[in-house]
Amino acid sequence: MSAKVGGKKIKYFHSVRLKEDLCVGCTHCIRTCPTEAIRVIDGKAVISDQRCIDCGECIRTCPNNAKYALTNPFKMIENFKYRVALPAPSFMAQFDSDKISLDKVYTALNLIGFQYIFEVAAAAELVNYATEKYLKTTTKKPVISSACPAVVRLILTRFPEFVDNIAMLEPPMDIAAKISKELVMEREGAKENEIGVFFISPCPAKVTAVKQPAGKDKSPVTGVLSMTEIYDKVMSVLKDIKKVKKFEHAGKMGIIWGVHEGEIESAHVKKKVAIAGIHNVISFFENIEQKVFNNLDFIEAQACVPGCVGGVLAPTDKFLAKIRLKELAEKLKNSELQPEKVIKRYNMDFFLLEKKPEPRNISKLDTDLIKAMEKAELIDQLTAEFPGIDCGICGCPTCRALAEDIVLEGRASKFDCIFILKQKIKNIKDELEGNEKLNRKKPGK
C-alpha cells in the first residue's frame, strides 16, 4: 500500500511483520493498536503500512506470537572491515552491574565481532546540550523530543497539527553513528564504506527509523540488531573472557535516557513534562487543553513503559531493567564530556535534521469538497447504525472504523457487524414466518 505525502507517492517500510500461519484472527491486536492500523480479514490480521508506526504494541499483546520485528541479521556485520556497536542506554540495563561490569559486557561485544563500542548514551549527552540551544532559538513551543521514532510517527499519522513542535534534532542513535564513523576514519584511516555501524535496539521503531528516516533522506546507521539476540550472544561468551578491557563510559546524564523522565531530568527548563506509553501519549495529546499545552517548553514522549527499557526487543523484565539502570547511573560520575567544545566543533547544523518531517495524509475523505462532505455524512450515518460497543468481532477496532472502511476503502460491508447481520437474519425469519401464516389463511390451504 502506498500513500501520498507532499504530493508524492510513498511506500512505507515497516519492521513489524505478521506470521500468517500463527495468526488465528483473535482480535487482540486490533484492540491495542494505537493508530487503528490492523484489521482481521478472512480470519487473519492485516497491517496497514500507511497507519502502522512500528511501536510494537501488537507484538507485545499477541498471545500467539504471530507478530515479530524484522531486524538486520547479525551476519551483516561480516560485510564490513571495521565494525562498530552502538549499545542503547537500555542495553546496559539488561545486565546486573554488580555481577557483570559494563567493561565485561563490552569486552564480550569485542569477542563476538565488534572492534569498536560507542555508547549511544554519550551521544545523548550531546543531544541534551543541543536541545538546550535549540530551545533558546525556536519560536514554536512546546518542543516535542524527536528521540522516540514511534512517537514521531504517531504525530505524523494521528496528530499532524503537532508536526511543527517536533524538535528538528537528530536522535542520539544517529549522532552516535556519525561521530563513531568519524573516529574510526580518523584512527584507522578507513573509508566510510568500510565501516559498519550497528545499533543494538530495544524496539522495532528504530529499524524503521534507519530504513526510512523521518526528516532526512538517509540514516548514518548501517543496521539495527535485536537486543535480545545480542544479549544472548554476549551471555554465551562471557565465560571465554580471560582479560576484561577498559572502556570509556558516558556519564549519568546520558545513561538515564533509557528510562522514563531520563531525558527531561537534565533538561534545564522549568515547564517540562514526560509521558511514557503510546496510549498515554495519545491521551495526553487528545485531552490537554490548548492553553496548558502552549505554556509548556519541552515534552519527553516515549512509546514504551517505563521508557526504552520496556521495548519489545529487550529481554529483561522492564521494571527490573529500570531499577538496574537507575542503580548504574548512581554509580557513574557526571560526564567528563566538554559539551560546549564538542558542539562548537560540530556546529549546531551537525545536530539538525535536514528537513521537517511530513505528516501522512491518511484521513483525507476526498479531494472534492462536496464528495468529502457526502462521505463524512455517510460515515456518521453508518456509525449511528452500529451498536457502538466496539467489540471487534467485525475485524475492525471500532464501529466508526468499520464505517470508514466501508465508505473509504470499500473493503467491508455493514453486515460484517454481527449485530446488523443478526437483525437482518431476524427480519428474514420474521418475513418468512409472516408469509407462511398468510399462506395458511388462503382457501384450500
N, C-alpha and C positions, 0 to 999 in steps of 0.2 A: 504494500500500500504506500502511496506517496501523497504528499500534501503540498500546497503552495505556501511558500514563505517569502515575503518580499517580492512577489510576482514570479518566483522561480519554483519549479517542482523539486521537492526534496524527498529523497528516500531515506528513511531513518534506520540507523543501525541500533540494535539492542543486544545487550548481554543476556538479559533474562529470556530463557527459552523453555519450550514445553516438550516433555517426553510423552508423546501421544499414547504409547502403549501402556503407560502407567495412569493416565488420566481416566477417571470414572465419571466425570461430569458432576461432581458433588456440590458445586457452587460455593465452596468455602472461599475460593479466591475472588469471586466477583463481589463478595460482601466486604472484603478488606482492601481491595484495590482503591487507592486514593484518587485516581483520575478516571474511574469507571472504564478502564481500558480492556476489561476482559468480559467476554460473553461465553456462554455454553451453547454450542450449536451442534445438533445431531450427537449429543452425548459427550462432546469433547470441548475443552476450553480453547478459545481463540483469543489471541492477544493482539490488540490494535497497536501497530507500531507508531501510529500518529499520536496516540494518547499515552502510551507507556513511558514512564520516567525512570525505569530501572531501579526503583527504590528497594526491591527485593521483598516487599510485604507478601507477595504471593508465594515466594519460596519459603518464607517463614511459616506461613499458615497452611500450606498444602499438606494434608495428612497422608498423601500417597507418594510424596517426593516426586511429583510429576513436573515440577518446575526446577530449573537449575540455572546457574550463572555460567556463561561461556567466558572463560579466561584464556590467556595465552598458554600454550603448552610449555612446560619447563624446558624441554629440549631446545626451545627457540634461542636460549642464551648461547648455545654452541655455535650459532651463526656469527658470533662477534669475537674479535680478538681481545677486546677489553670489555669486561662485564661489571656493571655497577648495580648493586642492590639498593633500592630506596625503601627502607622499612618505615611504615607509617608509625606515628606515636602509639597507636593501638597495638602494633605488633609487639612492642615491649611489654605490654600488659598481659601477654599470653604466658609469660614465664614468672615464676616466683623468684624475685631478685635476691631473696635471702639464700636460695639454694643454687640458682643459675644466674650468674652475673651477666650483664649486658656484653661485656668483653668476651665471655664464653659463647654467647649466642652469636656474636659477630664473627668469632673465630670459626664457628660451625658454618656460617654462611660462606666464609672463605673455602672451607673444605668441600662444600657442595658445588663450588664453581665460580663464585664471585670474587674478583680481585679487589674491588673497591666497595666500601659501605659508606653511604651518605645518608645520614638521618634526615628524614623529612621534617622532624622537629626543629632542626637548625634553620631550615627554610621558613618554618612557621614563625620563628622569632623575627626574621627579617620582614615577613609579611605583616607582623604586628606593627612594626615601625612604619612600614609603607602605608598601612591603614590609617595611622595617626596623621601622616602628611596628607593623605587623600581626604580625610575628614575636614581638614582645615581649608581645603581648596574647593571642594564640591559644594554646590548650592542646593543639591537635591537631598533632602533629609526625610526620613532616616536612611542611612546606608545599610543595605542588607548584605551580609557576608556572602562572598562568592565561593567559599571553601567547599561546600557540600553540593556536588553536581546534581543530586536528586532534587534538592530544594530549588536550585536554579531552573531545572527543567519543569518542576512543579509550577513555578511562576510563569514560565514561558507558555505552559499549557493551560493552567486554570486561572492565573492572576496576571494577565498581561498588563494591567494598569500599574503594576509594581515593577515593571522591567527597568524603568529609569532609575529605580532605587538600588538595583544590584550594583555592588562595588565593581568598578571597572579594573579589578586587580586579578592577576594570575593567582590561582590557588597554590598553597605550599608545595604540592606534588610537582607542579610544573616548574616552579622556581628552583626546587632541588635538582630537577633534571637538567636545567640549563646550567646551573653552577657546577654540578658534578662533571658534566661534559667538558666544560672549560678547564677544570682542574686536571682531568685525565689528559686532555690535549697538551696542556702546559707541562705536566710531569713526564709524559711518555712520548711526546712529540707525535701523538696519534692524530689520524684524520677522523673527522666527525663520523664518517660512515663505518669506521672500525669499532665504534663504541655502542654497546647496547645498554640502555638504562631501563631497569625494570622495577616497577612499583609493586610492593607487597601489600595487597589490598584486602580490607575487611568487607568490601561491598561491590556489587556488580555495577553500580553507577560510575565508578572510576574507570571501568573498562570502556563504557560508552563515552566518557569524557575524553578518553585518549583516541578512540576510533573516530569519533565525530564531535570534536570540541565545540563548545559554545563561545562565541566571541573571538574566534581566530580560525584560521584555515587548517593548521596542523599543530599537533601536540609535540613537545620536545621529548615526551616519554616514548620509549620504544615498545614496551609491552607491559601488561598487567598480569601478575601472578596471584593465584589464590592463596590467601593467608593460611588456610588450613593445610594446603599441600606443602607449603614451605615450612610450616610448623612441624609437620610430620618428618620432613627431610632433616630438619635441624635436630630434632629429638633422636633420630636414628644414628647420627654421627657424633653425638656428644661424648659417648664412651671412647671414641677414637682420638679425642683431643689429648695430645701429650703436653703441649705448652699453650697456655692462653695468651693471645696477643693483646696489646694495649691499643685502645682506640680513643679518638676524641669524641666527646659527647656533648649534645646540646644541653642547655640548662633547663631549669624548672619551667620557665615561661613557654618553651616550645613543647616539652613533653606533655604538659597538661592539656594540650589541644585535643587529645584523644578522648576526652570525656566532656559531658555537658557542662557548660559555663567556663570551659577552659580557655576559649578564645577571648571572652569578654573580661576574664579575670585580669588580664594585663592591658586591656584597652582603657586608656586614660581619658575616658569621657564619663560624664555623670549620668546622662539619660540613656541607659542601655538595658537590653533585655535579652535573655537566652531562652529558646524553645527547642525541646528535643522530642522527636517522634513525629512522623509525617502527618498523622491525623491531628496532632496538637498544633502543628504549624498551620494546617488548613483551618482549624478552628480559630486560631489567632487572626489570620488574615481575613476570615469571613466576619468575625464578630467585633474586632477592635474599632472603636469609634475614630472617625477621621481626625478629630481634634487631638485625641490621645496619640494616635499614630504620628501625626505631624510634629508632635512635641518630643519624639524620641530622636536620638542621634545615631544609634547603632543597634542592629539586630543580628544576633547569632542564631542561626536556624539550622538544625541538623535533622536528617530524616530518621535516624535511629535513636533508640533509648538504651542506655544513657549516654549518647554520643557515639562516636565511631567504634568504640569497643563493643557496641551492640550490633555491628554489621553481621549479615547472614553468612559471610565467609570467615568469620572469626571463630576458632574452635572452642575457646574458653567461655564459661558462663559470663555473661556480660556484667553482672553485678560484682562478681569476684574480680573480673578484669578491671573494673573501675576502682575497686579498693587497692589492687596491686599497683595501678598506675599512679594513684594519689600517694601511696607509700613510697614509690620510687621517686616521685617528684620531690618529696620531702627530704630524701637522702641527697639529692643533687644540689650543687651550688647554683647560685644565679649564673647565668651565662657570662662567659668572658668575652663574648662577641662584642665588637665595637660597631654597632649598627649604623651610626652616623657615617663612619668611614666607608662601610660597605655600600650603603645607599648612595653615597656620593660617588663611589666608584662606578656603580652600575647606572646611576641616574634613575629618576622615577619612571622613565619610559621602560626600563627593564622589567618593571613590575606591572605595567599596564596591559590590559587586553588590547588586541588590535582593533576591535570594533565592538559595538554594542550588540549583545545577544538579541536575536529576533524572535518575537513571540510566534507560536504556532497558530495558524488560522484554522482551528477545528470547530469553532462554534458558529461560523457564518451560515445563515439559513439559505441565502440566495443573493446573487449579485443584483438581481432585480428587486427593488424595494417592495413592489406590490406582491410579487411571489413570496418574498420573505415574510411579509405580514400574513399572507394566507397560510403559509407553513406553520408559523408561530401559533396562529389561531387553531389550526388542526391538531397541533401537538397538545395544546391546552384542552381541547375537546376530548381527545383520546385519553389523556391523563385523568380527566374527570370521570371517564367511563370505568377506569380500572379501580380496584378496591383500595389502593393507597397503602397497602401493608408491606410493600417492598419485600416480598417473600423470596424472590429469586428463582422460583420454580420455572419461570419462563425462560431463564437463561440470562436475564438482564439484572443488573444490581438494584434498579428501582423501577417503579411503574412509569415514571417520566422517561427514563432511559429507553424503555420498551417503545413508548410513543415516539421518541426521537428516532429510534432505529426504523420504525415503520415509515415515518414521513421522510427522513433524510437519507437513510441508507437503502430502504426498500428491501431489506433482508429479513423482515419479521412480519408477523400478522397479529392482529389483535386477539386471534384465537390461540396464540401461544400462551396467553393468560389462562390458567386453569379455571379461574372463576368465570371468565367470559365464556370459555368453552363449555363449562358445566351448565351455565344458564342457557346456552344455545342448545345443548342436548335436551335439557328440561323442556324448552319451548317446542322442540321437535316431538318429544314424547307427548306433551300436552296436546299438540296438534293432531298427532296420530290417534290418541285416545278420543279426542273430540270427533274426529271423522268416523271412528268406529261406532260411537254412540249414535251418530246421525244415520249411519247405515242400518243399524238395528231398528231404528224407528220407522224406516221406509217400509211400505206394504210389501208383503211377500218375503220379508227377511225374518 
